[in-house]
Amino acid sequence: MAAVVVMSGAVWRSATRGARAVLCSSRAMSGESGGKSGERAGSVREAGGAFAKREKAEEERYFKKMNTDQLKSLSKHHEEEIKHSEAEIQRLKKEIERHKEKVKGLRKIQEDD
């Protein structure tokens, strides 16, 4: 059975029987091509051409829709906050009037004495 040790982006595999050890870079393990052919594994966008333009347009459309949805959600949230605050203002105005009536009643009692 082999032991695997990860050290700063590289993987050391050592056989338990022998003294041999193999260093596998994380790049080689991830499937990236680093050989003499000069080819790189990459996204369609890096390759260019019509597919890259289409991918870019779809990506922009996706983020624009996501941004629009977020703005709608934020707007709805603020509208709800405004309604809540207006209701709270009305409740507090009624409470102020109730306290004013109590003060008037107390002053009337105090004047009667």
N, C-alpha and C positions, 0 to 999 in steps of 0.2 A: 504494500500500500504506500502511496506517495504522499508526502506532506506538502502542503501549499502554504507559502508565506508571502504576504503582500508587502512590498517595500517601495514607497514613493513612486507609485505609478507602474511598477514592474512586478511581475510575479515570479518567484523562485519556486521551482518544483524540484524537490530532491527525492531520489529513490532511497528507501529505507535500507535496502540491502547493500548497495554499492556507494561509492563516493562520488558518483556523477551527479551533477546538478544542471538543470536547464533553465535559462532565463528567457521568459516570454514577455515581451513588452505588451502593455495594454493596447497599443495601437494594432499590433498583429492579432491580438485576441479579438478585437472589435471588428475585424474584417476589413480594415482599411488597407488599401494597396500601397505598398511602399517599395515595390520592386523596380527593376530596371525598365519596365515597359513605359513608365512615365504616366500611366493612367492613375487617376485618383477616384476613389469611390466617393460620390457626393450626391447632392440633391439635383433634381431636375432643373432647379433655378440656376444652379452654378453652370449647368451645361449650356444654357442660353437657348435661343430659338423660340419657336411658336409655343412650345409647351411651357417654357419659362414665363412668357408673356401671359399665357392663360392662367398659370398658377399665381402669378403676381396679381392679376385682376381678381381672381377668386379670393385671394387672401385679403386684398383691400376691401372687397365687397363684404367679406365676413366681419372684418374689424369695424367697418362703417356701420353694419347692422348691429353689432354688439354695442358700439358706442351709442347709437340711436336708442336701443333698448334700455341702456343704462340711464340715459338722459330722461326718457319717459318715466322710468321707475323713480328716479330722483325727483322729478317734477311732481309725480303723484304723491310721493312721501311729503314733500313740502306743502302741497295743498292740504293733505290730511293734518299736518302740524298747524297750519293756519286755522282750519276749522276747529281743531281742538283748542287752540289759544283763544279764538273768539268765544267759544263756549265757556271757557274758563273766565274770561273777562266778564261775561254776562253773570256767571255765578258769583263772582267777587263783587260786582255792582249790587246784586241783590243782598249779599251779606253786609255790605257797607250800609245800605238802607236799613236793614234790620238792626244794625248796631246804632245807627242814628236815632231810630225810633226808641230803642232802649234808653239812650242818653236823654231824649226828650222826656220819657216817662220818669226817669230818675230826677230830672230837674223839676218836673211838676210836683213830684213827691216832696222834694227839698223845699220848694216854694210854699207848699201847703203847710209845712211845719212852722 
